[in-house]
Amino acid sequence: MISYTTTKRFWTTHEVALLERLYPDLATVDVAACLGRPLSAVHGKAKALGVKKNQVFWASPLSGRFDGVQGQATRFQKRKRG
């Protein structure tokens, strides 16, 4: 039988300050790598602190959002009624 031991690592004030500074502007995966924390831990702590991505991030290509044109050629076409 395999036994896994996990220890809860508490957030330091330095890590929290870094999270609050970096999270709004960077991809979460980059923030997690910088902090040496799992992605889920970064998401959870940001939510608990009320830290959100800013509008500049959501408008950037890093957010992964469609710009209304990207991928248009491969989308389902609307049916013509008639």
SULZIMO-V14413 format. One record per residue. N is the residue number from 1. PHI is phi as a letter, one per 30 degrees, with the letter a starting at -180 (NA if undefined). OMEGA is omega in radians with two decimals (none if undefined). Layout:
n:N phi:PHI omega:OMEGA
n:N phi:PHI omega:OMEGA
This chain:
n:1 phi:NA omega:3.14
n:2 phi:c omega:3.13
n:3 phi:c omega:3.10
n:4 phi:c omega:3.07
n:5 phi:c omega:3.09
n:6 phi:b omega:3.07
n:7 phi:c omega:3.14
n:8 phi:d omega:3.14
n:9 phi:c omega:-3.12
n:10 phi:d omega:-3.14
n:11 phi:d omega:3.07
n:12 phi:d omega:3.12
n:13 phi:d omega:3.10
n:14 phi:d omega:3.13
n:15 phi:d omega:3.13
n:16 phi:d omega:3.12
n:17 phi:d omega:3.11
n:18 phi:d omega:3.09
n:19 phi:d omega:-3.14
n:20 phi:d omega:-3.13
n:21 phi:d omega:-3.02
n:22 phi:d omega:-3.00
n:23 phi:e omega:-3.10
n:24 phi:d omega:-3.00
n:25 phi:c omega:-3.04
n:26 phi:c omega:3.03
n:27 phi:d omega:-3.07
n:28 phi:d omega:3.12
n:29 phi:d omega:3.10
n:30 phi:d omega:3.09
n:31 phi:d omega:3.14
n:32 phi:d omega:3.12
n:33 phi:d omega:3.14
n:34 phi:d omega:-3.11
n:35 phi:d omega:-3.08
n:36 phi:i omega:-3.12
n:37 phi:b omega:3.05
n:38 phi:d omega:3.14
n:39 phi:e omega:-3.13
n:40 phi:d omega:3.12
n:41 phi:d omega:3.14
n:42 phi:d omega:3.09
n:43 phi:e omega:-3.11
n:44 phi:d omega:-3.13
n:45 phi:d omega:3.11
n:46 phi:d omega:3.12
n:47 phi:d omega:3.14
n:48 phi:d omega:3.14
n:49 phi:d omega:-3.11
n:50 phi:i omega:3.13
n:51 phi:d omega:-3.11
n:52 phi:b omega:3.05
n:53 phi:d omega:-3.14
n:54 phi:c omega:-3.09
n:55 phi:d omega:3.12
n:56 phi:d omega:3.11
n:57 phi:d omega:-3.10
n:58 phi:d omega:3.13
n:59 phi:d omega:-3.09
n:60 phi:d omega:3.09
n:61 phi:d omega:3.13
n:62 phi:d omega:-3.10
n:63 phi:d omega:-3.14
n:64 phi:i omega:3.13
n:65 phi:d omega:3.08
n:66 phi:d omega:3.13
n:67 phi:c omega:-3.13
n:68 phi:j omega:-3.13
n:69 phi:c omega:-3.10
n:70 phi:e omega:3.10
n:71 phi:i omega:-3.06
n:72 phi:d omega:-3.10
n:73 phi:d omega:-3.10
n:74 phi:c omega:3.10
n:75 phi:d omega:3.05
n:76 phi:d omega:3.13
n:77 phi:d omega:3.09
n:78 phi:d omega:3.12
n:79 phi:d omega:3.04
n:80 phi:d omega:3.13
n:81 phi:d omega:3.10
n:82 phi:l omega:none
